[in-house]
């Protein structure tokens, strides 16, 4: 039986965290610009693709009969989806505030 010590836990977290951070940075920049578009569907393209990918990755665990591995894979893979959706909601909230300020400015000018 293997023992879990600090080193093994550190490397396990490192191998999960580094790809998530890297992919989030790489996808976060285009996600920001897609979310700034007036059409809301453009901002949902990358989160949708990320969710489909997470579902496909987790199917290997479910197909093999190890359901808990599938659940863990699904949870870890969807971290990127959550980050992309957070970027989407943040940008949309900023856009809504800017449009409200524009409307108030137009009303003040009239």
N, C-alpha and C positions, 0 to 999 in steps of 0.2 A: 504494500500500500504506500502511496506517495504522500509525503508530508508537504503541507503548504507552509512555506516560510515567507518572509518579507520579499526576498528576491524573486521567487516565482510569482507572487501576487503583483509585484512591481512590473515584471515583464508582461504578464497577462494584461494588465491595465494599459501598459505602454502599447501593446500590439492592437488594442481596441481603440484607444484614445487617439493615437497619432493618425491613423487613416480617417477617423471621423473628423478630426480637426482639419486635416489636409483637404478632404473632399468638401467640407463645409466652406473653406476659404475659396477653393477653386469654383464651386458652384454658387457661392454667395454673391460674388460680383455680378455675374449675369442675372442672378435672381433679383438683385437690387434694381437693375436697369429694366428688366422685364416687368417688375412690379410698378415702376413709375409710369408705365403706359396707361392711357385712359381706359383701354379695354381690360377689364379685370381678368379675363381668361388667359392673357399672356403671362400674368404672374403666377398662375396655377399650373403651368406646364411642367416646370422642374419638380415641384412637390408631388405631382401626379406620377411622373416617371420614377421618382424616388420610391414612392409607395408601391408601385408595380414591381420594381426591383426587389424591395424588401419582401414582398409576398413571394416572389419567385425563389429567393434565397431560402426563405423559411420552409418552403415546400419540401426541400430535401430532408429536413428533420421530420416532418410529418409523414412523408412517404416511407421513410425507413422504420417508422413505428416508434421513434423516440420523440414523443410529443413535447417533452420539456425542452429538448434541444431546439425544436422548431419554434417554440415560444420565445426562448432566449434569443435566437437568431432574428426573429421578427422584431423583438424589442430593440435590440442593438442596431439593426438596420434602419429602423424608423427614427433614430436619433437625428439623422440628417434630414428626414422629412419634417420633423418638428422644427429644426433650425430654419429650414427654407420657408415654412409657413409663418414662423415668427418674423422673418424678414419681410414677407409679403404683408402681414398685418401691420407691421410698423410703418412701412412705406405708404400703405393705403390710409392709415390714420393721419400721417403727415399731409397727404394730398387732400384729405377731407378738411383738415384745419386750414390749409391754404385756400381752398375753394370757399370756405365760409368767410375768411377774411376778405377775399375778393368781392364776395357778395355784399358784405357789410360796407366796403369801400365804395362800391357802386351805389348802394342805397344812400350813403352819406353825400355823395356828389349830386344826387338828384334833388 
